[in-house]
């Protein structure tokens, strides 16, 4: 597949970081709203898990990335450099397997939402779950690619870019 050559950023503009993080926070909020159907504790636990996975990602991904210490699309490269020692950029792909727990960020609200639809049916639950699924699967890839991947200097050896684009 031939890709159009686009100028790659050394540091991403603040606007990209803000938009990308706003989208992520919106997804986390929808996930928390869905899981709140089990109780406030579930929403709080979910948000705590999202925060923990952000740190997890910085530990097992960001510290090996080209953007370690720089402004990446999420802004985590700079934060990671304050929390973790740099890893070898050659190991960037080696640590992909450690990112698997991050997938629960979108899987938990979907599974929880389906259970809640059967246990406590409401049209609003279906609408919120549908919006979450659409945002996660139809929009997320486009947002991630357009605000990040197409201008990323790490894209040539990034498995996420290979699957999202």
ZATIGU-344700 format. One record per atom (N, C-alpha, C): residue number from 0; residue in one letter; chain; atom name; x, y, z. Coordinates in steps of 0.2 Angstrom, whole numbers, plus 5000, padded with zeros to 4 digits. Layout:
# ZATIGU-344700
+-----+---+---+----+------+-------+------+
:   k : r : c :  a : east : north :   up :
+-----+---+---+----+------+-------+------+
: NUM : A : A : CA :    X :     Y :    Z :
...
+-----+---+---+----+------+-------+------+
***
This chain:
# ZATIGU-344700
+-----+---+---+----+------+-------+------+
:   k : r : c :  a : east : north :   up :
+-----+---+---+----+------+-------+------+
:   0 : X : A :  N : 5004 :  4994 : 5000 :
:   0 : X : A : CA : 5000 :  5000 : 5000 :
:   0 : X : A :  C : 5004 :  5006 : 5000 :
:   1 : X : A :  N : 5003 :  5011 : 4996 :
:   1 : X : A : CA : 5007 :  5017 : 4995 :
:   1 : X : A :  C : 5004 :  5022 : 4999 :
:   2 : X : A :  N : 5008 :  5026 : 5004 :
:   2 : X : A : CA : 5005 :  5031 : 5008 :
:   2 : X : A :  C : 5008 :  5038 : 5005 :
:   3 : X : A :  N : 5003 :  5043 : 5006 :
:   3 : X : A : CA : 5005 :  5049 : 5004 :
:   3 : X : A :  C : 5011 :  5052 : 5009 :
:   4 : X : A :  N : 5016 :  5055 : 5007 :
:   4 : X : A : CA : 5021 :  5057 : 5011 :
:   4 : X : A :  C : 5018 :  5064 : 5014 :
:   5 : X : A :  N : 5019 :  5064 : 5021 :
:   5 : X : A : CA : 5016 :  5070 : 5025 :
:   5 : X : A :  C : 5022 :  5072 : 5029 :
:   6 : X : A :  N : 5023 :  5078 : 5030 :
:   6 : X : A : CA : 5028 :  5081 : 5035 :
:   6 : X : A :  C : 5027 :  5078 : 5042 :
:   7 : X : A :  N : 5032 :  5075 : 5045 :
:   7 : X : A : CA : 5031 :  5072 : 5051 :
:   7 : X : A :  C : 5034 :  5078 : 5057 :
:   8 : X : A :  N : 5030 :  5078 : 5062 :
:   8 : X : A : CA : 5032 :  5082 : 5067 :
:   8 : X : A :  C : 5037 :  5080 : 5072 :
:   9 : X : A :  N : 5041 :  5085 : 5074 :
:   9 : X : A : CA : 5046 :  5084 : 5079 :
:   9 : X : A :  C : 5043 :  5084 : 5086 :
:  10 : X : A :  N : 5039 :  5089 : 5087 :
:  10 : X : A : CA : 5034 :  5090 : 5092 :
:  10 : X : A :  C : 5027 :  5092 : 5089 :
:  11 : X : A :  N : 5022 :  5089 : 5092 :
:  11 : X : A : CA : 5015 :  5090 : 5090 :
:  11 : X : A :  C : 5013 :  5097 : 5092 :
:  12 : X : A :  N : 5009 :  5100 : 5088 :
:  12 : X : A : CA : 5006 :  5107 : 5091 :
:  12 : X : A :  C : 5001 :  5105 : 5097 :
:  13 : X : A :  N : 5001 :  5110 : 5101 :
:  13 : X : A : CA : 4996 :  5110 : 5107 :
:  13 : X : A :  C : 4989 :  5108 : 5105 :
:  14 : X : A :  N : 4987 :  5111 : 5099 :
:  14 : X : A : CA : 4980 :  5110 : 5097 :
:  14 : X : A :  C : 4979 :  5102 : 5096 :
:  15 : X : A :  N : 4983 :  5099 : 5093 :
:  15 : X : A : CA : 4983 :  5092 : 5092 :
:  15 : X : A :  C : 4982 :  5088 : 5099 :
:  16 : X : A :  N : 4986 :  5090 : 5103 :
:  16 : X : A : CA : 4986 :  5087 : 5110 :
:  16 : X : A :  C : 4980 :  5088 : 5113 :
:  17 : X : A :  N : 4977 :  5094 : 5113 :
:  17 : X : A : CA : 4971 :  5096 : 5116 :
:  17 : X : A :  C : 4965 :  5092 : 5113 :
:  18 : X : A :  N : 4965 :  5092 : 5107 :
:  18 : X : A : CA : 4959 :  5088 : 5103 :
:  18 : X : A :  C : 4959 :  5081 : 5105 :
:  19 : X : A :  N : 4965 :  5078 : 5104 :
:  19 : X : A : CA : 4966 :  5071 : 5105 :
:  19 : X : A :  C : 4964 :  5069 : 5113 :
:  20 : X : A :  N : 4967 :  5073 : 5117 :
:  20 : X : A : CA : 4965 :  5071 : 5124 :
:  20 : X : A :  C : 4958 :  5072 : 5126 :
:  21 : X : A :  N : 4955 :  5078 : 5123 :
:  21 : X : A : CA : 4947 :  5079 : 5124 :
:  21 : X : A :  C : 4943 :  5073 : 5121 :
:  22 : X : A :  N : 4945 :  5070 : 5116 :
:  22 : X : A : CA : 4942 :  5064 : 5113 :
:  22 : X : A :  C : 4943 :  5058 : 5118 :
:  23 : X : A :  N : 4949 :  5057 : 5120 :
:  23 : X : A : CA : 4950 :  5052 : 5125 :
:  23 : X : A :  C : 4946 :  5052 : 5131 :
:  24 : X : A :  N : 4946 :  5059 : 5134 :
:  24 : X : A : CA : 4942 :  5060 : 5140 :
:  24 : X : A :  C : 4934 :  5059 : 5139 :
:  25 : X : A :  N : 4932 :  5061 : 5133 :
:  25 : X : A : CA : 4925 :  5060 : 5131 :
:  25 : X : A :  C : 4923 :  5052 : 5131 :
:  26 : X : A :  N : 4928 :  5048 : 5128 :
:  26 : X : A : CA : 4927 :  5041 : 5128 :
:  26 : X : A :  C : 4927 :  5038 : 5136 :
:  27 : X : A :  N : 4932 :  5041 : 5140 :
:  27 : X : A : CA : 4932 :  5038 : 5147 :
:  27 : X : A :  C : 4925 :  5040 : 5150 :
:  28 : X : A :  N : 4923 :  5046 : 5149 :
:  28 : X : A : CA : 4917 :  5049 : 5152 :
:  28 : X : A :  C : 4911 :  5044 : 5150 :
:  29 : X : A :  N : 4910 :  5043 : 5143 :
:  29 : X : A : CA : 4905 :  5038 : 5141 :
:  29 : X : A :  C : 4905 :  5031 : 5145 :
:  30 : X : A :  N : 4912 :  5029 : 5145 :
:  30 : X : A : CA : 4913 :  5022 : 5148 :
:  30 : X : A :  C : 4910 :  5023 : 5156 :
:  31 : X : A :  N : 4912 :  5028 : 5159 :
:  31 : X : A : CA : 4910 :  5029 : 5166 :
:  31 : X : A :  C : 4903 :  5029 : 5167 :
:  32 : X : A :  N : 4899 :  5033 : 5162 :
:  32 : X : A : CA : 4892 :  5034 : 5162 :
:  32 : X : A :  C : 4889 :  5027 : 5161 :
:  33 : X : A :  N : 4891 :  5023 : 5157 :
:  33 : X : A : CA : 4889 :  5016 : 5156 :
:  33 : X : A :  C : 4889 :  5012 : 5162 :
:  34 : X : A :  N : 4895 :  5012 : 5165 :
:  34 : X : A : CA : 4897 :  5007 : 5170 :
:  34 : X : A :  C : 4894 :  5010 : 5177 :
:  35 : X : A :  N : 4892 :  5016 : 5177 :
:  35 : X : A : CA : 4888 :  5019 : 5183 :
:  35 : X : A :  C : 4882 :  5015 : 5184 :
:  36 : X : A :  N : 4879 :  5012 : 5179 :
:  36 : X : A : CA : 4873 :  5008 : 5180 :
:  36 : X : A :  C : 4874 :  5002 : 5185 :
:  37 : X : A :  N : 4880 :  5000 : 5186 :
:  37 : X : A : CA : 4881 :  4995 : 5192 :
:  37 : X : A :  C : 4882 :  4999 : 5198 :
:  38 : X : A :  N : 4883 :  5005 : 5198 :
:  38 : X : A : CA : 4884 :  5009 : 5205 :
:  38 : X : A :  C : 4890 :  5014 : 5204 :
:  39 : X : A :  N : 4890 :  5019 : 5208 :
:  39 : X : A : CA : 4895 :  5024 : 5207 :
:  39 : X : A :  C : 4902 :  5021 : 5208 :
:  40 : X : A :  N : 4902 :  5016 : 5212 :
:  40 : X : A : CA : 4909 :  5012 : 5213 :
:  40 : X : A :  C : 4912 :  5010 : 5207 :
:  41 : X : A :  N : 4907 :  5007 : 5202 :
:  41 : X : A : CA : 4910 :  5005 : 5196 :
:  41 : X : A :  C : 4913 :  5010 : 5191 :
:  42 : X : A :  N : 4909 :  5016 : 5191 :
:  42 : X : A : CA : 4912 :  5022 : 5187 :
:  42 : X : A :  C : 4918 :  5024 : 5190 :
:  43 : X : A :  N : 4919 :  5025 : 5197 :
:  43 : X : A : CA : 4925 :  5027 : 5200 :
:  43 : X : A :  C : 4931 :  5022 : 5198 :
:  44 : X : A :  N : 4929 :  5016 : 5199 :
:  44 : X : A : CA : 4934 :  5010 : 5198 :
:  44 : X : A :  C : 4937 :  5011 : 5190 :
:  45 : X : A :  N : 4932 :  5012 : 5186 :
:  45 : X : A : CA : 4933 :  5012 : 5179 :
:  45 : X : A :  C : 4938 :  5018 : 5177 :
:  46 : X : A :  N : 4936 :  5024 : 5180 :
:  46 : X : A : CA : 4941 :  5030 : 5179 :
:  46 : X : A :  C : 4947 :  5029 : 5182 :
:  47 : X : A :  N : 4948 :  5026 : 5188 :
:  47 : X : A : CA : 4954 :  5024 : 5191 :
:  47 : X : A :  C : 4958 :  5019 : 5187 :
:  48 : X : A :  N : 4955 :  5015 : 5184 :
:  48 : X : A : CA : 4958 :  5010 : 5179 :
:  48 : X : A :  C : 4961 :  5014 : 5173 :
:  49 : X : A :  N : 4957 :  5018 : 5170 :
:  49 : X : A : CA : 4959 :  5022 : 5164 :
:  49 : X : A :  C : 4965 :  5026 : 5166 :
:  50 : X : A :  N : 4966 :  5029 : 5172 :
:  50 : X : A : CA : 4971 :  5033 : 5174 :
:  50 : X : A :  C : 4977 :  5028 : 5175 :
:  51 : X : A :  N : 4976 :  5023 : 5178 :
:  51 : X : A : CA : 4982 :  5018 : 5179 :
:  51 : X : A :  C : 4984 :  5015 : 5172 :
:  52 : X : A :  N : 4980 :  5014 : 5167 :
:  52 : X : A : CA : 4982 :  5012 : 5161 :
:  52 : X : A :  C : 4986 :  5018 : 5157 :
:  53 : X : A :  N : 4985 :  5024 : 5159 :
:  53 : X : A : CA : 4988 :  5029 : 5156 :
:  53 : X : A :  C : 4996 :  5029 : 5158 :
:  54 : X : A :  N : 4997 :  5028 : 5165 :
:  54 : X : A : CA : 5003 :  5027 : 5167 :
:  54 : X : A :  C : 5007 :  5021 : 5165 :
:  55 : X : A :  N : 5003 :  5015 : 5164 :
:  55 : X : A : CA : 5005 :  5009 : 5162 :
:  55 : X : A :  C : 5008 :  5010 : 5154 :
:  56 : X : A :  N : 5004 :  5014 : 5150 :
:  56 : X : A : CA : 5006 :  5015 : 5144 :
:  56 : X : A :  C : 5013 :  5019 : 5143 :
:  57 : X : A :  N : 5013 :  5024 : 5148 :
:  57 : X : A : CA : 5019 :  5028 : 5148 :
:  57 : X : A :  C : 5025 :  5023 : 5150 :
:  58 : X : A :  N : 5024 :  5019 : 5154 :
:  58 : X : A : CA : 5030 :  5014 : 5156 :
:  58 : X : A :  C : 5032 :  5009 : 5151 :
:  59 : X : A :  N : 5027 :  5006 : 5148 :
:  59 : X : A : CA : 5028 :  5001 : 5143 :
:  59 : X : A :  C : 5028 :  5003 : 5135 :
:  60 : X : A :  N : 5027 :  5009 : 5134 :
:  60 : X : A : CA : 5026 :  5012 : 5127 :
:  60 : X : A :  C : 5030 :  5018 : 5126 :
:  61 : X : A :  N : 5028 :  5023 : 5130 :
:  61 : X : A : CA : 5031 :  5030 : 5129 :
:  61 : X : A :  C : 5038 :  5030 : 5130 :
:  62 : X : A :  N : 5041 :  5027 : 5135 :
:  62 : X : A : CA : 5048 :  5027 : 5136 :
:  62 : X : A :  C : 5052 :  5024 : 5131 :
:  63 : X : A :  N : 5049 :  5021 : 5126 :
:  63 : X : A : CA : 5053 :  5018 : 5121 :
:  63 : X : A :  C : 5052 :  5021 : 5114 :
:  64 : X : A :  N : 5047 :  5026 : 5114 :
:  64 : X : A : CA : 5045 :  5030 : 5108 :
:  64 : X : A :  C : 5050 :  5035 : 5106 :
:  65 : X : A :  N : 5050 :  5037 : 5100 :
:  65 : X : A : CA : 5054 :  5043 : 5098 :
:  65 : X : A :  C : 5052 :  5049 : 5101 :
:  66 : X : A :  N : 5046 :  5050 : 5103 :
:  66 : X : A : CA : 5043 :  5056 : 5107 :
:  66 : X : A :  C : 5044 :  5056 : 5114 :
:  67 : X : A :  N : 5048 :  5051 : 5117 :
:  67 : X : A : CA : 5050 :  5052 : 5124 :
:  67 : X : A :  C : 5053 :  5058 : 5125 :
:  68 : X : A :  N : 5051 :  5062 : 5130 :
:  68 : X : A : CA : 5053 :  5069 : 5131 :
:  68 : X : A :  C : 5051 :  5074 : 5127 :
:  69 : X : A :  N : 5047 :  5072 : 5122 :
:  69 : X : A : CA : 5044 :  5077 : 5117 :
:  69 : X : A :  C : 5037 :  5077 : 5117 :
:  70 : X : A :  N : 5034 :  5082 : 5113 :
:  70 : X : A : CA : 5026 :  5082 : 5113 :
:  70 : X : A :  C : 5024 :  5077 : 5108 :
:  71 : X : A :  N : 5021 :  5072 : 5110 :
:  71 : X : A : CA : 5017 :  5067 : 5106 :
:  71 : X : A :  C : 5010 :  5069 : 5105 :
:  72 : X : A :  N : 5006 :  5066 : 5101 :
:  72 : X : A : CA : 4999 :  5068 : 5100 :
:  72 : X : A :  C : 4995 :  5068 : 5107 :
:  73 : X : A :  N : 4997 :  5064 : 5112 :
:  73 : X : A : CA : 4994 :  5064 : 5118 :
:  73 : X : A :  C : 4997 :  5068 : 5123 :
:  74 : X : A :  N : 5003 :  5070 : 5122 :
:  74 : X : A : CA : 5007 :  5074 : 5127 :
:  74 : X : A :  C : 5011 :  5070 : 5132 :
:  75 : X : A :  N : 5010 :  5063 : 5131 :
:  75 : X : A : CA : 5013 :  5059 : 5136 :
:  75 : X : A :  C : 5020 :  5058 : 5136 :
:  76 : X : A :  N : 5023 :  5059 : 5130 :
:  76 : X : A : CA : 5030 :  5059 : 5130 :
:  76 : X : A :  C : 5034 :  5063 : 5135 :
:  77 : X : A :  N : 5032 :  5069 : 5136 :
:  77 : X : A : CA : 5035 :  5073 : 5140 :
:  77 : X : A :  C : 5034 :  5071 : 5148 :
:  78 : X : A :  N : 5028 :  5069 : 5149 :
:  78 : X : A : CA : 5026 :  5066 : 5156 :
:  78 : X : A :  C : 5030 :  5060 : 5157 :
:  79 : X : A :  N : 5030 :  5056 : 5152 :
:  79 : X : A : CA : 5034 :  5049 : 5153 :
:  79 : X : A :  C : 5041 :  5051 : 5155 :
:  80 : X : A :  N : 5044 :  5056 : 5152 :
:  80 : X : A : CA : 5051 :  5058 : 5153 :
:  80 : X : A :  C : 5052 :  5060 : 5161 :
:  81 : X : A :  N : 5047 :  5062 : 5164 :
:  81 : X : A : CA : 5048 :  5064 : 5171 :
:  81 : X : A :  C : 5046 :  5058 : 5176 :
:  82 : X : A :  N : 5043 :  5053 : 5173 :
:  82 : X : A : CA : 5042 :  5047 : 5177 :
:  82 : X : A :  C : 5046 :  5041 : 5177 :
:  83 : X : A :  N : 5049 :  5040 : 5171 :
:  83 : X : A : CA : 5053 :  5034 : 5169 :
:  83 : X : A :  C : 5059 :  5036 : 5165 :
:  84 : X : A :  N : 5064 :  5032 : 5166 :
:  84 : X : A : CA : 5070 :  5033 : 5163 :
:  84 : X : A :  C : 5069 :  5031 : 5156 :
:  85 : X : A :  N : 5073 :  5033 : 5151 :
:  85 : X : A : CA : 5072 :  5032 : 5144 :
:  85 : X : A :  C : 5073 :  5024 : 5142 :
:  86 : X : A :  N : 5069 :  5021 : 5138 :
:  86 : X : A : CA : 5071 :  5015 : 5135 :
:  86 : X : A :  C : 5074 :  5015 : 5129 :
:  87 : X : A :  N : 5076 :  5010 : 5126 :
:  87 : X : A : CA : 5079 :  5010 : 5119 :
:  87 : X : A :  C : 5074 :  5010 : 5114 :
:  88 : X : A :  N : 5074 :  5015 : 5110 :
:  88 : X : A : CA : 5069 :  5016 : 5104 :
:  88 : X : A :  C : 5069 :  5009 : 5100 :
:  89 : X : A :  N : 5074 :  5006 : 5100 :
:  89 : X : A : CA : 5074 :  4999 : 5096 :
:  89 : X : A :  C : 5069 :  4994 : 5099 :
:  90 : X : A :  N : 5068 :  4995 : 5105 :
:  90 : X : A : CA : 5063 :  4990 : 5109 :
:  90 : X : A :  C : 5056 :  4993 : 5108 :
:  91 : X : A :  N : 5054 :  4998 : 5105 :
:  91 : X : A : CA : 5047 :  5001 : 5104 :
:  91 : X : A :  C : 5042 :  4995 : 5103 :
:  92 : X : A :  N : 5043 :  4991 : 5098 :
:  92 : X : A : CA : 5039 :  4986 : 5096 :
:  92 : X : A :  C : 5039 :  4980 : 5100 :
:  93 : X : A :  N : 5044 :  4979 : 5104 :
:  93 : X : A : CA : 5045 :  4973 : 5108 :
:  93 : X : A :  C : 5040 :  4973 : 5114 :
:  94 : X : A :  N : 5038 :  4979 : 5116 :
:  94 : X : A : CA : 5034 :  4980 : 5122 :
:  94 : X : A :  C : 5026 :  4981 : 5120 :
:  95 : X : A :  N : 5025 :  4980 : 5114 :
:  95 : X : A : CA : 5018 :  4980 : 5112 :
:  95 : X : A :  C : 5013 :  4976 : 5116 :
:  96 : X : A :  N : 5016 :  4970 : 5117 :
:  96 : X : A : CA : 5012 :  4965 : 5121 :
:  96 : X : A :  C : 5009 :  4967 : 5128 :
:  97 : X : A :  N : 5013 :  4972 : 5131 :
:  97 : X : A : CA : 5011 :  4975 : 5137 :
:  97 : X : A :  C : 5005 :  4980 : 5137 :
:  98 : X : A :  N : 5003 :  4981 : 5131 :
:  98 : X : A : CA : 4998 :  4986 : 5130 :
:  98 : X : A :  C : 4991 :  4983 : 5131 :
:  99 : X : A :  N : 4991 :  4976 : 5130 :
:  99 : X : A : CA : 4984 :  4972 : 5130 :
:  99 : X : A :  C : 4980 :  4974 : 5136 :
: 100 : X : A :  N : 4982 :  4976 : 5142 :
: 100 : X : A : CA : 4977 :  4978 : 5147 :
: 100 : X : A :  C : 4973 :  4984 : 5146 :
: 101 : X : A :  N : 4976 :  4988 : 5141 :
: 101 : X : A : CA : 4973 :  4995 : 5139 :
: 101 : X : A :  C : 4967 :  4994 : 5136 :
: 102 : X : A :  N : 4966 :  4988 : 5132 :
: 102 : X : A : CA : 4960 :  4986 : 5128 :
: 102 : X : A :  C : 4954 :  4986 : 5133 :
: 103 : X : A :  N : 4955 :  4984 : 5139 :
: 103 : X : A : CA : 4949 :  4984 : 5144 :
: 103 : X : A :  C : 4946 :  4991 : 5145 :
: 104 : X : A :  N : 4949 :  4996 : 5143 :
: 104 : X : A : CA : 4946 :  5003 : 5143 :
: 104 : X : A :  C : 4940 :  5003 : 5139 :
: 105 : X : A :  N : 4940 :  5000 : 5133 :
: 105 : X : A : CA : 4934 :  5000 : 5129 :
: 105 : X : A :  C : 4930 :  4994 : 5129 :
: 106 : X : A :  N : 4933 :  4989 : 5131 :
: 106 : X : A : CA : 4930 :  4982 : 5132 :
: 106 : X : A :  C : 4925 :  4982 : 5138 :
: 107 : X : A :  N : 4927 :  4985 : 5144 :
: 107 : X : A : CA : 4923 :  4984 : 5150 :
: 107 : X : A :  C : 4916 :  4988 : 5149 :
: 108 : X : A :  N : 4916 :  4994 : 5146 :
: 108 : X : A : CA : 4910 :  4998 : 5145 :
: 108 : X : A :  C : 4905 :  4994 : 5140 :
: 109 : X : A :  N : 4908 :  4991 : 5135 :
: 109 : X : A : CA : 4904 :  4987 : 5130 :
: 109 : X : A :  C : 4901 :  4981 : 5134 :
: 110 : X : A :  N : 4905 :  4977 : 5137 :
: 110 : X : A : CA : 4902 :  4971 : 5141 :
: 110 : X : A :  C : 4897 :  4973 : 5146 :
: 111 : X : A :  N : 4899 :  4978 : 5150 :
: 111 : X : A : CA : 4895 :  4981 : 5155 :
: 111 : X : A :  C : 4888 :  4983 : 5153 :
: 112 : X : A :  N : 4889 :  4987 : 5147 :
: 112 : X : A : CA : 4883 :  4990 : 5144 :
: 112 : X : A :  C : 4878 :  4985 : 5141 :
: 113 : X : A :  N : 4881 :  4979 : 5138 :
: 113 : X : A : CA : 4877 :  4974 : 5136 :
: 113 : X : A :  C : 4873 :  4970 : 5142 :
: 114 : X : A :  N : 4877 :  4969 : 5147 :
: 114 : X : A : CA : 4874 :  4966 : 5153 :
: 114 : X : A :  C : 4868 :  4970 : 5156 :
: 115 : X : A :  N : 4870 :  4977 : 5157 :
: 115 : X : A : CA : 4865 :  4981 : 5159 :
: 115 : X : A :  C : 4858 :  4982 : 5155 :
: 116 : X : A :  N : 4859 :  4981 : 5148 :
: 116 : X : A : CA : 4853 :  4981 : 5144 :
: 116 : X : A :  C : 4849 :  4975 : 5146 :
: 117 : X : A :  N : 4852 :  4970 : 5147 :
: 117 : X : A : CA : 4848 :  4964 : 5149 :
: 117 : X : A :  C : 4845 :  4964 : 5156 :
: 118 : X : A :  N : 4849 :  4967 : 5160 :
: 118 : X : A : CA : 4847 :  4967 : 5167 :
: 118 : X : A :  C : 4842 :  4973 : 5169 :
: 119 : X : A :  N : 4843 :  4978 : 5166 :
: 119 : X : A : CA : 4839 :  4985 : 5168 :
: 119 : X : A :  C : 4838 :  4988 : 5161 :
: 120 : X : A :  N : 4834 :  4986 : 5157 :
: 120 : X : A : CA : 4833 :  4988 : 5150 :
: 120 : X : A :  C : 4831 :  4996 : 5150 :
: 121 : X : A :  N : 4834 :  5000 : 5146 :
: 121 : X : A : CA : 4831 :  5006 : 5145 :
: 121 : X : A :  C : 4834 :  5008 : 5138 :
: 122 : X : A :  N : 4830 :  5012 : 5134 :
: 122 : X : A : CA : 4832 :  5015 : 5128 :
: 122 : X : A :  C : 4838 :  5019 : 5129 :
: 123 : X : A :  N : 4838 :  5023 : 5134 :
: 123 : X : A : CA : 4844 :  5028 : 5135 :
: 123 : X : A :  C : 4851 :  5024 : 5136 :
: 124 : X : A :  N : 4850 :  5018 : 5139 :
: 124 : X : A : CA : 4856 :  5014 : 5139 :
: 124 : X : A :  C : 4859 :  5011 : 5133 :
: 125 : X : A :  N : 4854 :  5010 : 5128 :
: 125 : X : A : CA : 4856 :  5007 : 5122 :
: 125 : X : A :  C : 4859 :  5013 : 5118 :
: 126 : X : A :  N : 4856 :  5019 : 5118 :
: 126 : X : A : CA : 4859 :  5025 : 5115 :
: 126 : X : A :  C : 4866 :  5027 : 5117 :
: 127 : X : A :  N : 4867 :  5027 : 5124 :
: 127 : X : A : CA : 4874 :  5028 : 5126 :
: 127 : X : A :  C : 4879 :  5023 : 5124 :
: 128 : X : A :  N : 4877 :  5017 : 5125 :
: 128 : X : A : CA : 4881 :  5011 : 5122 :
: 128 : X : A :  C : 4883 :  5012 : 5115 :
: 129 : X : A :  N : 4878 :  5013 : 5111 :
: 129 : X : A : CA : 4878 :  5014 : 5104 :
: 129 : X : A :  C : 4883 :  5020 : 5102 :
: 130 : X : A :  N : 4882 :  5026 : 5106 :
: 130 : X : A : CA : 4887 :  5031 : 5105 :
: 130 : X : A :  C : 4894 :  5030 : 5107 :
: 131 : X : A :  N : 4895 :  5026 : 5112 :
: 131 : X : A : CA : 4902 :  5024 : 5114 :
: 131 : X : A :  C : 4905 :  5019 : 5109 :
: 132 : X : A :  N : 4901 :  5014 : 5106 :
: 132 : X : A : CA : 4904 :  5010 : 5101 :
: 132 : X : A :  C : 4905 :  5014 : 5095 :
: 133 : X : A :  N : 4901 :  5018 : 5093 :
: 133 : X : A : CA : 4902 :  5022 : 5087 :
: 133 : X : A :  C : 4909 :  5026 : 5088 :
: 134 : X : A :  N : 4909 :  5030 : 5093 :
: 134 : X : A : CA : 4915 :  5034 : 5095 :
: 134 : X : A :  C : 4921 :  5030 : 5095 :
: 135 : X : A :  N : 4921 :  5024 : 5098 :
: 135 : X : A : CA : 4927 :  5020 : 5099 :
: 135 : X : A :  C : 4929 :  5017 : 5092 :
: 136 : X : A :  N : 4924 :  5014 : 5088 :
: 136 : X : A : CA : 4926 :  5010 : 5083 :
: 136 : X : A :  C : 4926 :  5014 : 5076 :
: 137 : X : A :  N : 4921 :  5018 : 5075 :
: 137 : X : A : CA : 4920 :  5022 : 5069 :
: 137 : X : A :  C : 4924 :  5029 : 5069 :
: 138 : X : A :  N : 4925 :  5032 : 5075 :
: 138 : X : A : CA : 4928 :  5038 : 5075 :
: 138 : X : A :  C : 4935 :  5038 : 5078 :
: 139 : X : A :  N : 4936 :  5034 : 5083 :
: 139 : X : A : CA : 4943 :  5034 : 5086 :
: 139 : X : A :  C : 4949 :  5033 : 5081 :
: 140 : X : A :  N : 4948 :  5028 : 5077 :
: 140 : X : A : CA : 4954 :  5027 : 5072 :
: 140 : X : A :  C : 4955 :  5033 : 5068 :
: 141 : X : A :  N : 4950 :  5036 : 5066 :
: 141 : X : A : CA : 4951 :  5042 : 5062 :
: 141 : X : A :  C : 4954 :  5048 : 5066 :
: 142 : X : A :  N : 4952 :  5049 : 5072 :
: 142 : X : A : CA : 4954 :  5054 : 5076 :
: 142 : X : A :  C : 4962 :  5052 : 5078 :
: 143 : X : A :  N : 4963 :  5046 : 5079 :
: 143 : X : A : CA : 4970 :  5044 : 5081 :
: 143 : X : A :  C : 4975 :  5045 : 5075 :
: 144 : X : A :  N : 4972 :  5043 : 5069 :
: 144 : X : A : CA : 4977 :  5043 : 5063 :
: 144 : X : A :  C : 4978 :  5050 : 5061 :
: 145 : X : A :  N : 4972 :  5054 : 5061 :
: 145 : X : A : CA : 4973 :  5061 : 5058 :
: 145 : X : A :  C : 4976 :  5066 : 5063 :
: 146 : X : A :  N : 4975 :  5065 : 5069 :
: 146 : X : A : CA : 4979 :  5069 : 5074 :
: 146 : X : A :  C : 4985 :  5067 : 5076 :
: 147 : X : A :  N : 4987 :  5061 : 5075 :
: 147 : X : A : CA : 4993 :  5058 : 5077 :
: 147 : X : A :  C : 4997 :  5054 : 5072 :
: 148 : X : A :  N : 4995 :  5049 : 5070 :
: 148 : X : A : CA : 4999 :  5044 : 5066 :
: 148 : X : A :  C : 5002 :  5047 : 5059 :
: 149 : X : A :  N : 4998 :  5051 : 5056 :
: 149 : X : A : CA : 5000 :  5053 : 5049 :
: 149 : X : A :  C : 5006 :  5058 : 5049 :
: 150 : X : A :  N : 5007 :  5061 : 5055 :
: 150 : X : A : CA : 5013 :  5065 : 5056 :
: 150 : X : A :  C : 5018 :  5062 : 5061 :
: 151 : X : A :  N : 5018 :  5056 : 5063 :
: 151 : X : A : CA : 5022 :  5053 : 5068 :
: 151 : X : A :  C : 5029 :  5050 : 5065 :
: 152 : X : A :  N : 5034 :  5052 : 5068 :
: 152 : X : A : CA : 5041 :  5050 : 5066 :
: 152 : X : A :  C : 5042 :  5042 : 5068 :
: 153 : X : A :  N : 5037 :  5039 : 5072 :
: 153 : X : A : CA : 5038 :  5033 : 5074 :
: 153 : X : A :  C : 5034 :  5028 : 5070 :
: 154 : X : A :  N : 5030 :  5031 : 5065 :
: 154 : X : A : CA : 5025 :  5027 : 5062 :
: 154 : X : A :  C : 5028 :  5021 : 5058 :
: 155 : X : A :  N : 5034 :  5021 : 5055 :
: 155 : X : A : CA : 5036 :  5016 : 5051 :
: 155 : X : A :  C : 5037 :  5009 : 5055 :
: 156 : X : A :  N : 5038 :  5009 : 5061 :
: 156 : X : A : CA : 5039 :  5003 : 5065 :
: 156 : X : A :  C : 5033 :  5003 : 5071 :
: 157 : X : A :  N : 5028 :  5006 : 5069 :
: 157 : X : A : CA : 5022 :  5006 : 5074 :
: 157 : X : A :  C : 5017 :  5001 : 5072 :
: 158 : X : A :  N : 5015 :  4996 : 5076 :
: 158 : X : A : CA : 5010 :  4991 : 5075 :
: 158 : X : A :  C : 5003 :  4995 : 5075 :
: 159 : X : A :  N : 5002 :  5000 : 5079 :
: 159 : X : A : CA : 4996 :  5003 : 5080 :
: 159 : X : A :  C : 4994 :  5007 : 5073 :
: 160 : X : A :  N : 4999 :  5010 : 5070 :
: 160 : X : A : CA : 4999 :  5014 : 5064 :
: 160 : X : A :  C : 4997 :  5009 : 5058 :
: 161 : X : A :  N : 5000 :  5003 : 5058 :
: 161 : X : A : CA : 4999 :  4998 : 5053 :
: 161 : X : A :  C : 4992 :  4996 : 5053 :
: 162 : X : A :  N : 4989 :  4995 : 5059 :
: 162 : X : A : CA : 4982 :  4993 : 5060 :
: 162 : X : A :  C : 4976 :  4998 : 5059 :
: 163 : X : A :  N : 4978 :  5004 : 5062 :
: 163 : X : A : CA : 4973 :  5010 : 5062 :
: 163 : X : A :  C : 4972 :  5013 : 5055 :
: 164 : X : A :  N : 4978 :  5013 : 5051 :
: 164 : X : A : CA : 4977 :  5017 : 5045 :
: 164 : X : A :  C : 4975 :  5013 : 5039 :
+-----+---+---+----+------+-------+------+
***
